[in-house]
Amino acid sequence: MTASNGYLDFCERRFSSITYGEKRKLCRDLLRKWSNVNVDEITPTMVMKHLEERANEVSDNAWNRDRKNLLAMFAWLRKIKGVIHNPVINIDRLPEERKADYIPPGEDINFEKQWYRLWTKKRLHSDNQVDYFPLPEGSELYKALKWQWEHRDKNSPYVFPNPDNGARFTQRRRFMKGLCERAGVKPFGFKAFRKYGPSVLNDVHKVSMKKLQTLLRHQNQKTTEIYLKKVDNDLSASMMLLEKRDTQGDTQTKKGLTAVG
């Protein structure tokens, strides 16, 4: 793969030493596995085998990192060398766990620093990502979590253990239904709470859409707008125009000047 030498020369001048070292290691690994194979002879199966080995030996992140670098190399080969063949283009990345820029101590709730963190896998590529939120002392959430922490089972590593087996809960399908039955109200789920809270904040307390987007953990504000079923004011105005009668026509009708067909 002499083509890789040209690509590495390009990368050495363009990227940082860390990025260049990452790309050079990949090329060395592939040369060791595939020898001096022609670019056009590299198949998706060969690439998949390499990526699977990386995932098994290191992590899914390693799969994604090598895939990304291979895509970049073949894009360069296409642009500079006119190579159309790309055995990586149809290979998908794997979900990976992304770490936040700042990683505090291991607890999910920090009462002293008054923050808590939530994880999600519902974003792009299904990566496991984390967000941090304030936990003001004196808030109902703070008091409820603090009480739960202080009254936890000290013999269990979990704050909310399953009373049947002592393990952590993985699902609570009847939790909300049971609470609603005890409260004597019509059953509703967690999603209803998720919609009700931001709706009240937006309609009653006039919390901005940007802050609601952060609260709901949406990466796109459009998602928040759809979520809250907001009706655009311009559209409302347009609908009012449709209902408004023509002024000139109204005047002529009142004067008895309506045309007769």
N, C-alpha and C positions, 0 to 999 in steps of 0.2 A: 504493500500500500504506500507507494511513494507519494501519492496524492496527499497523504496525511502530513508529510513533511512540509509541504507548501502551506497547508492550513495552519500548522503549528507556528511556522514563521510569521504568518499573518497575526495569529493570536498573541504571540510574544510581544509584538509592537503595540497591540491594541488593548489588551486586558491586564489586570493586575497579576502579580506573581502567583497569588493563590488560585485565581481562575485559570491562569495558564498551566499551573502545575496539575490542576484537576483534569484539564483536557489532555495534557501530555501523558498522564497516567493511563487514561482511557485508551489512547492510541497504542501505548506500549502493551497494555493488557490484550488488546485485539490482535496486535501483531504476533504476540506470543501464542494466541489461540488459533489464528487464521493464517499465520505465516505471511508471505508476500502476495496475498490474494488480490486479484484485479477488482476494482470498485464495482464493475458491472456484475461480478460473480457473487457479491454479497447478497444473501437472500433474507427475507423477513424471518425465516426459521432460524437462521444463524444468529440474527440479532436477538430474537426472543430467547434463545438458549442462553446467550450471554446475560441478558437482563434478569432471567430467572435465577441464574447462579448468583448474581449480585444481590437479588432480593433475599435469597435463601441464606447466603453467607453474611450479609450485612443488614439490610433493611429495605423496606419498600421505597424509602427516600433515595437509596442508592440506585434502584431501578429508574426512578424518575430523573435523577441527576444525569446518569449515563444516557438515557433516552433524549434528554434535553440537549446534551452536548453532541450527540450523534445527529440530531435534527439540524443543529446549527452548522455542523461540518458539511452535511449534504446540501444545505442551503447555500453555503459558500461555494461548494463544488459546482452547483448548478449556475450560480451567478458568474463565477470567475472561469471555470473550466468547461462550462457547457454540458455538465453531466446531468442527464434527465433522470437517471435511475435513482430511486430513493426507497430503500427497503424499510425505512423507519416510519414513513408517513402514516401508515394505517395501524400502528401500534399505540395503544392507549397508555396513558400514565396510570399509576395506582394511587388510591387514596393514601394520604400520609398524615402524620401528626405534626402540625405546625406549632412551633413554640412562639409565644409572644415575645416582643423585644425585651420586656422585663419579666423575669420569672421570680416572684416572691417565694417565701417559704412554702413548704408542701401543703399546708392546710388550704381547704377550699374557702374557709371563712376566717377572717382575721379580725377579732373583736377589738384588739388594741388599735390597729391602724384603720379600723372601720371600713373594710371592703370585703366583697365576696366575689367569687368567680364562677362563671358558667361556661360549659363546653357545648359545642354543637358540631354536627356532621352534616348539616343541611345546606352547606355553602358549595361554592364551585369545586368540582372534582371530589366532593365528599370528604375533604380533608378534615381532621379533627382539630378544631380551632377553639381558642379561649378568649373570653372577654372579661374585663374587670369592672365592677360597679361599686358605687359608694354604699355604705351601710351606716347611716347616721345613728348615733347612739340616742336612744329615746324613741326611735321609730317602732311601729308595731312589728315590723319584720325583725328588727334587732332584738326586741324583747322576746319574741317567739323563738328565735333561733338560740338566743342566750339561755332561755329556760330549757330548751331541748338539750342543749349541750351540758348544762349543769345537772340534769336529771337523766342523763344517758346511762346505759348499762356499762359500768366500768370494766366489765370482763369482755366486752365486745370491742373490736376495732372500729365499729361503725356507730354513727350517731342515730341512724334510723335502721336498726336491724329488723329483719323479718322475725316476728315472734315464734314462727313455726320451726325455723331451723337455725336462727342466729346469723344467717348470711345477710348480705345487703339486699335491699329490694331491687329487682330488675324491672318490675312493672306493678302498677297499682290500679288495675282495671275497675275495681268496684269502690275505690276510695272516695271519689267525689259523689257517687251515687249514695253511698252510705251516709256521708255528711249531710246531703240534701234531705234524705229520709229522716234523719235525726232532727234537722231544723224545720221539717214540715213544709218544705218548698219543692217546687217542680224541679226534677233532676236536671243538672247541666254539668258540663265538663270543664277541664282546665282551659280549653280553647276559648270558651265563653268569657272566662276571667281575663284572658289575654286580650280579647277584643274590647271588653267593657272598660277596663282601666284606661287604656290610651284614648278611647272615645270620650270618656269623662274629662281627662286631662286636656284634650283638644277642644271640646265643645264648651266646657264650663270654665276651665282654668286657663284657656288660651295658650297652652304649651305649644311651642313651635313644632313644625313638622320635622325639623332637623333633630330636635331633642327626642321626639317620639321615635324617629328612625333609629337613634342610638339605643333607646330603651328597648325597642322591639328586636334589636340586633339585625336589622336589615342592611345589606350592603348597598342597596339601590333604593332611593327615595320613592321611586315609582311603586315599588312593592309596598311601601308604607301607605301610600295614597290609595292603592287598590285595597289594601287590608282594611283601611278605615272607611272604605266606600265613599270617599270624598267626591262630591260633584263640583266640577270646575265652575267658578263663578262666571266665566265668560259663556259657558254653555247655558247656565241659568238665565243670563241676560238674553241670550238668543231665543230661548224658549219663551220668555216674556214678550219678545217682539212678535213671535208667531201668534200670540194671543191678543195682541193689540190691534184694534180695528183701524182701517185706513181713515185718517182724519178727513180728507177731502170727500171721500165717499159718504162718511157719516153726515157731513154738513149738507151735501146735496140731498140726501134722503130726508133730512129734517125740513128742508125747504120745499119738498114735494117735487124735486127735479130728477127723480129717479127715471132713468131711460126705460122706454118700453120697447121690447124687442119686436 
